[in-house]
Amino acid sequence: MSARSPYSGLPQRAFWRGGVAGAPAFPPDFYRPKFPVTQETRVFTAGSCFAQHVGAAMKAAGIKVIDAEPARRGLPPETTKRFGYGVYSARYGNLYTVKQFRQLVDELNGAQPALPVWEREGRFWDAQRPGVEPDGLASPELVTEMRAQHLEAVAEALSQADMIVFTLGLTEAWEHKASGTVYPTAPGTIAGDYDPDIFHFANYGVADILDDFTALEEALSDINPNLKWLLTVSPVPLAATASGQHVLPATVRSKSILRTVCDMLCESSDRIDYFPSYELVTSPAHTTSPFAEDLRSVRPEIVAQIMQTFLAAHNLGIVPPGSEDTAPNADPADDAICEDILLDAFAPDTAK
């Protein structure tokens, strides 16, 4: 009599041997979508800097990625990207945490972030998206005026969307102590001043992020109740940590928590899917490192293969060769706009 096991008859993808060991780094039948994405799907993109690759590849494949805050005609491509145009569905810059996304949607419903304008050397920045105005603006009033226009664009983009593609990037953030307002960068990195009596470091756990996501979905239900979600986790390690840990275990903590959150959310709703781009980057099946020399930036050819895996699963073909942000010979440092890389400037000089 042959022995029976609950593992008898499972497909090869269920076993490490054959599914990973002895398989290509981008194995077939890796991702099974929960719901279809077509070229007619209207997509709202947001998240950490890795989400920029996802949005660019979707655009190249002909998917209707929303751009509710386009650049003026005739503006050079390098300038439009530097000022945050066409990077996401509106000019909110990187939304590194779920709390940051929740706060943005709460602002559409009348909430006011604390200390909305930061100053440096007589120039002024929107504290919630300092990276989209590299040189700052001439007055606080201009910041406020442009913020109002931006929020109108965000509301319009969300109302049009069929699906939100959101890349979870970080668990670490800086908050305003009295109000809980969260910022995309630490005060003093791009603009503003760090005062420990005003700001504090936060490192969110699973429960915190699930609470923020629940509140975010409730807030979005007033704008667009039928939204679907495609979640990913950024494979890009932390540039720096304020947790007191070494940056490597701090990175593992952050990504582990974000990955757990994605799993719990997907199990809770038929409207939430997860695409395992993080796993495709970190897989031990790669024969060479998927990262560039800085050990943070994912090599462009890896990004292209990841997105081709996604598109193939939805029968959408492949990203055309030479598409922006996916070209094999592109410089990884130029691919995505990431404010957190500015933290490298505060690192001790290793040459000393």
Secondary structure as a PSIPRED ss2 file (coil, helix, strand):
# PSIPRED VFORMAT (PSIPRED V4.0)

   1 M C   1.000  0.000  0.000
   2 S C   1.000  0.000  0.000
   3 A C   1.000  0.000  0.000
   4 R C   1.000  0.000  0.000
   5 S C   1.000  0.000  0.000
   6 P C   1.000  0.000  0.000
   7 Y C   1.000  0.000  0.000
   8 S C   1.000  0.000  0.000
   9 G C   1.000  0.000  0.000
  10 L C   1.000  0.000  0.000
  11 P C   1.000  0.000  0.000
  12 Q H   0.000  1.000  0.000
  13 R H   0.000  1.000  0.000
  14 A H   0.000  1.000  0.000
  15 F C   1.000  0.000  0.000
  16 W H   0.000  1.000  0.000
  17 R H   0.000  1.000  0.000
  18 G H   0.000  1.000  0.000
  19 G H   0.000  1.000  0.000
  20 V C   1.000  0.000  0.000
  21 A E   0.000  0.000  1.000
  22 G C   1.000  0.000  0.000
  23 A C   1.000  0.000  0.000
  24 P C   1.000  0.000  0.000
  25 A C   1.000  0.000  0.000
  26 F C   1.000  0.000  0.000
  27 P C   1.000  0.000  0.000
  28 P C   1.000  0.000  0.000
  29 D C   1.000  0.000  0.000
  30 F C   1.000  0.000  0.000
  31 Y C   1.000  0.000  0.000
  32 R C   1.000  0.000  0.000
  33 P C   1.000  0.000  0.000
  34 K C   1.000  0.000  0.000
  35 F C   1.000  0.000  0.000
  36 P C   1.000  0.000  0.000
  37 V C   1.000  0.000  0.000
  38 T C   1.000  0.000  0.000
  39 Q C   1.000  0.000  0.000
  40 E C   1.000  0.000  0.000
  41 T C   1.000  0.000  0.000
  42 R E   0.000  0.000  1.000
  43 V E   0.000  0.000  1.000
  44 F E   0.000  0.000  1.000
  45 T E   0.000  0.000  1.000
  46 A E   0.000  0.000  1.000
  47 G E   0.000  0.000  1.000
  48 S C   1.000  0.000  0.000
  49 C C   1.000  0.000  0.000
  50 F C   1.000  0.000  0.000
  51 A H   0.000  1.000  0.000
  52 Q H   0.000  1.000  0.000
  53 H H   0.000  1.000  0.000
  54 V H   0.000  1.000  0.000
  55 G H   0.000  1.000  0.000
  56 A H   0.000  1.000  0.000
  57 A H   0.000  1.000  0.000
  58 M H   0.000  1.000  0.000
  59 K H   0.000  1.000  0.000
  60 A H   0.000  1.000  0.000
  61 A C   1.000  0.000  0.000
  62 G C   1.000  0.000  0.000
  63 I C   1.000  0.000  0.000
  64 K E   0.000  0.000  1.000
  65 V E   0.000  0.000  1.000
  66 I C   1.000  0.000  0.000
  67 D C   1.000  0.000  0.000
  68 A C   1.000  0.000  0.000
  69 E C   1.000  0.000  0.000
  70 P C   1.000  0.000  0.000
  71 A C   1.000  0.000  0.000
  72 R C   1.000  0.000  0.000
  73 R C   1.000  0.000  0.000
  74 G C   1.000  0.000  0.000
  75 L C   1.000  0.000  0.000
  76 P C   1.000  0.000  0.000
  77 P H   0.000  1.000  0.000
  78 E H   0.000  1.000  0.000
  79 T H   0.000  1.000  0.000
  80 T H   0.000  1.000  0.000
  81 K H   0.000  1.000  0.000
  82 R H   0.000  1.000  0.000
  83 F C   1.000  0.000  0.000
  84 G C   1.000  0.000  0.000
  85 Y C   1.000  0.000  0.000
  86 G C   1.000  0.000  0.000
  87 V C   1.000  0.000  0.000
  88 Y C   1.000  0.000  0.000
  89 S C   1.000  0.000  0.000
  90 A C   1.000  0.000  0.000
  91 R C   1.000  0.000  0.000
  92 Y C   1.000  0.000  0.000
  93 G C   1.000  0.000  0.000
  94 N C   1.000  0.000  0.000
  95 L C   1.000  0.000  0.000
  96 Y C   1.000  0.000  0.000
  97 T C   1.000  0.000  0.000
  98 V H   0.000  1.000  0.000
  99 K H   0.000  1.000  0.000
 100 Q H   0.000  1.000  0.000
 101 F H   0.000  1.000  0.000
 102 R H   0.000  1.000  0.000
 103 Q H   0.000  1.000  0.000
 104 L H   0.000  1.000  0.000
 105 V H   0.000  1.000  0.000
 106 D H   0.000  1.000  0.000
 107 E H   0.000  1.000  0.000
 108 L H   0.000  1.000  0.000
 109 N C   1.000  0.000  0.000
 110 G C   1.000  0.000  0.000
 111 A C   1.000  0.000  0.000
 112 Q C   1.000  0.000  0.000
 113 P C   1.000  0.000  0.000
 114 A C   1.000  0.000  0.000
 115 L C   1.000  0.000  0.000
 116 P C   1.000  0.000  0.000
 117 V E   0.000  0.000  1.000
 118 W E   0.000  0.000  1.000
 119 E E   0.000  0.000  1.000
 120 R E   0.000  0.000  1.000
 121 E C   1.000  0.000  0.000
 122 G C   1.000  0.000  0.000
 123 R E   0.000  0.000  1.000
 124 F E   0.000  0.000  1.000
 125 W E   0.000  0.000  1.000
 126 D E   0.000  0.000  1.000
 127 A C   1.000  0.000  0.000
 128 Q C   1.000  0.000  0.000
 129 R C   1.000  0.000  0.000
 130 P H   0.000  1.000  0.000
 131 G H   0.000  1.000  0.000
 132 V H   0.000  1.000  0.000
 133 E C   1.000  0.000  0.000
 134 P C   1.000  0.000  0.000
 135 D C   1.000  0.000  0.000
 136 G C   1.000  0.000  0.000
 137 L E   0.000  0.000  1.000
 138 A C   1.000  0.000  0.000
 139 S C   1.000  0.000  0.000
 140 P H   0.000  1.000  0.000
 141 E H   0.000  1.000  0.000
 142 L H   0.000  1.000  0.000
 143 V H   0.000  1.000  0.000
 144 T H   0.000  1.000  0.000
 145 E H   0.000  1.000  0.000
 146 M H   0.000  1.000  0.000
 147 R H   0.000  1.000  0.000
 148 A H   0.000  1.000  0.000
 149 Q H   0.000  1.000  0.000
 150 H H   0.000  1.000  0.000
 151 L H   0.000  1.000  0.000
 152 E H   0.000  1.000  0.000
 153 A H   0.000  1.000  0.000
 154 V H   0.000  1.000  0.000
 155 A H   0.000  1.000  0.000
 156 E H   0.000  1.000  0.000
 157 A H   0.000  1.000  0.000
 158 L H   0.000  1.000  0.000
 159 S H   0.000  1.000  0.000
 160 Q H   0.000  1.000  0.000
 161 A C   1.000  0.000  0.000
 162 D C   1.000  0.000  0.000
 163 M E   0.000  0.000  1.000
 164 I E   0.000  0.000  1.000
 165 V E   0.000  0.000  1.000
 166 F E   0.000  0.000  1.000
 167 T E   0.000  0.000  1.000
 168 L E   0.000  0.000  1.000
 169 G C   1.000  0.000  0.000
 170 L C   1.000  0.000  0.000
 171 T C   1.000  0.000  0.000
 172 E E   0.000  0.000  1.000
 173 A E   0.000  0.000  1.000
 174 W E   0.000  0.000  1.000
 175 E E   0.000  0.000  1.000
 176 H E   0.000  0.000  1.000
 177 K C   1.000  0.000  0.000
 178 A C   1.000  0.000  0.000
 179 S C   1.000  0.000  0.000
 180 G C   1.000  0.000  0.000
 181 T C   1.000  0.000  0.000
 182 V E   0.000  0.000  1.000
 183 Y E   0.000  0.000  1.000
 184 P C   1.000  0.000  0.000
 185 T C   1.000  0.000  0.000
 186 A C   1.000  0.000  0.000
 187 P C   1.000  0.000  0.000
 188 G C   1.000  0.000  0.000
 189 T C   1.000  0.000  0.000
 190 I C   1.000  0.000  0.000
 191 A C   1.000  0.000  0.000
 192 G C   1.000  0.000  0.000
 193 D C   1.000  0.000  0.000
 194 Y C   1.000  0.000  0.000
 195 D C   1.000  0.000  0.000
 196 P C   1.000  0.000  0.000
 197 D C   1.000  0.000  0.000
 198 I C   1.000  0.000  0.000
 199 F E   0.000  0.000  1.000
 200 H E   0.000  0.000  1.000
 201 F E   0.000  0.000  1.000
 202 A E   0.000  0.000  1.000
 203 N E   0.000  0.000  1.000
 204 Y C   1.000  0.000  0.000
 205 G C   1.000  0.000  0.000
 206 V H   0.000  1.000  0.000
 207 A H   0.000  1.000  0.000
 208 D H   0.000  1.000  0.000
 209 I H   0.000  1.000  0.000
 210 L H   0.000  1.000  0.000
 211 D H   0.000  1.000  0.000
 212 D H   0.000  1.000  0.000
 213 F H   0.000  1.000  0.000
 214 T H   0.000  1.000  0.000
 215 A H   0.000  1.000  0.000
 216 L H   0.000  1.000  0.000
 217 E H   0.000  1.000  0.000
 218 E H   0.000  1.000  0.000
 219 A H   0.000  1.000  0.000
 220 L H   0.000  1.000  0.000
 221 S H   0.000  1.000  0.000
 222 D C   1.000  0.000  0.000
 223 I C   1.000  0.000  0.000
 224 N C   1.000  0.000  0.000
 225 P C   1.000  0.000  0.000
 226 N C   1.000  0.000  0.000
 227 L C   1.000  0.000  0.000
 228 K E   0.000  0.000  1.000
 229 W E   0.000  0.000  1.000
 230 L E   0.000  0.000  1.000
 231 L E   0.000  0.000  1.000
 232 T E   0.000  0.000  1.000
 233 V E   0.000  0.000  1.000
 234 S C   1.000  0.000  0.000
 235 P C   1.000  0.000  0.000
 236 V C   1.000  0.000  0.000
 237 P C   1.000  0.000  0.000
 238 L C   1.000  0.000  0.000
 239 A C   1.000  0.000  0.000
 240 A C   1.000  0.000  0.000
 241 T C   1.000  0.000  0.000
 242 A C   1.000  0.000  0.000
 243 S C   1.000  0.000  0.000
 244 G C   1.000  0.000  0.000
 245 Q C   1.000  0.000  0.000
 246 H C   1.000  0.000  0.000
 247 V H   0.000  1.000  0.000
 248 L H   0.000  1.000  0.000
 249 P H   0.000  1.000  0.000
 250 A H   0.000  1.000  0.000
 251 T H   0.000  1.000  0.000
 252 V H   0.000  1.000  0.000
 253 R H   0.000  1.000  0.000
 254 S H   0.000  1.000  0.000
 255 K H   0.000  1.000  0.000
 256 S H   0.000  1.000  0.000
 257 I H   0.000  1.000  0.000
 258 L H   0.000  1.000  0.000
 259 R H   0.000  1.000  0.000
 260 T H   0.000  1.000  0.000
 261 V H   0.000  1.000  0.000
 262 C H   0.000  1.000  0.000
 263 D H   0.000  1.000  0.000
 264 M H   0.000  1.000  0.000
 265 L H   0.000  1.000  0.000
 266 C H   0.000  1.000  0.000
 267 E H   0.000  1.000  0.000
 268 S H   0.000  1.000  0.000
 269 S C   1.000  0.000  0.000
 270 D C   1.000  0.000  0.000
 271 R C   1.000  0.000  0.000
 272 I E   0.000  0.000  1.000
 273 D E   0.000  0.000  1.000
 274 Y E   0.000  0.000  1.000
 275 F C   1.000  0.000  0.000
 276 P C   1.000  0.000  0.000
 277 S H   0.000  1.000  0.000
 278 Y H   0.000  1.000  0.000
 279 E H   0.000  1.000  0.000
 280 L H   0.000  1.000  0.000
 281 V H   0.000  1.000  0.000
 282 T H   0.000  1.000  0.000
 283 S C   1.000  0.000  0.000
 284 P C   1.000  0.000  0.000
 285 A C   1.000  0.000  0.000
 286 H C   1.000  0.000  0.000
 287 T C   1.000  0.000  0.000
 288 T C   1.000  0.000  0.000
 289 S C   1.000  0.000  0.000
 290 P C   1.000  0.000  0.000
 291 F E   0.000  0.000  1.000
 292 A C   1.000  0.000  0.000
 293 E C   1.000  0.000  0.000
 294 D C   1.000  0.000  0.000
 295 L C   1.000  0.000  0.000
 296 R C   1.000  0.000  0.000
 297 S C   1.000  0.000  0.000
 298 V E   0.000  0.000  1.000
 299 R C   1.000  0.000  0.000
 300 P H   0.000  1.000  0.000
 301 E H   0.000  1.000  0.000
 302 I H   0.000  1.000  0.000
 303 V H   0.000  1.000  0.000
 304 A H   0.000  1.000  0.000
 305 Q H   0.000  1.000  0.000
 306 I H   0.000  1.000  0.000
 307 M H   0.000  1.000  0.000
 308 Q H   0.000  1.000  0.000
 309 T H   0.000  1.000  0.000
 310 F H   0.000  1.000  0.000
 311 L H   0.000  1.000  0.000
 312 A H   0.000  1.000  0.000
 313 A H   0.000  1.000  0.000
 314 H C   1.000  0.000  0.000
 315 N C   1.000  0.000  0.000
 316 L C   1.000  0.000  0.000
 317 G C   1.000  0.000  0.000
 318 I C   1.000  0.000  0.000
 319 V C   1.000  0.000  0.000
 320 P C   1.000  0.000  0.000
 321 P C   1.000  0.000  0.000
 322 G C   1.000  0.000  0.000
 323 S C   1.000  0.000  0.000
 324 E C   1.000  0.000  0.000
 325 D C   1.000  0.000  0.000
 326 T C   1.000  0.000  0.000
 327 A C   1.000  0.000  0.000
 328 P C   1.000  0.000  0.000
 329 N C   1.000  0.000  0.000
 330 A C   1.000  0.000  0.000
 331 D C   1.000  0.000  0.000
 332 P H   0.000  1.000  0.000
 333 A H   0.000  1.000  0.000
 334 D H   0.000  1.000  0.000
 335 D C   1.000  0.000  0.000
 336 A C   1.000  0.000  0.000
 337 I C   1.000  0.000  0.000
 338 C C   1.000  0.000  0.000
 339 E H   0.000  1.000  0.000
 340 D H   0.000  1.000  0.000
 341 I H   0.000  1.000  0.000
 342 L H   0.000  1.000  0.000
 343 L H   0.000  1.000  0.000
 344 D H   0.000  1.000  0.000
 345 A H   0.000  1.000  0.000
 346 F H   0.000  1.000  0.000
 347 A C   1.000  0.000  0.000
 348 P C   1.000  0.000  0.000
 349 D C   1.000  0.000  0.000
 350 T C   1.000  0.000  0.000
 351 A C   1.000  0.000  0.000
 352 K C   1.000  0.000  0.000
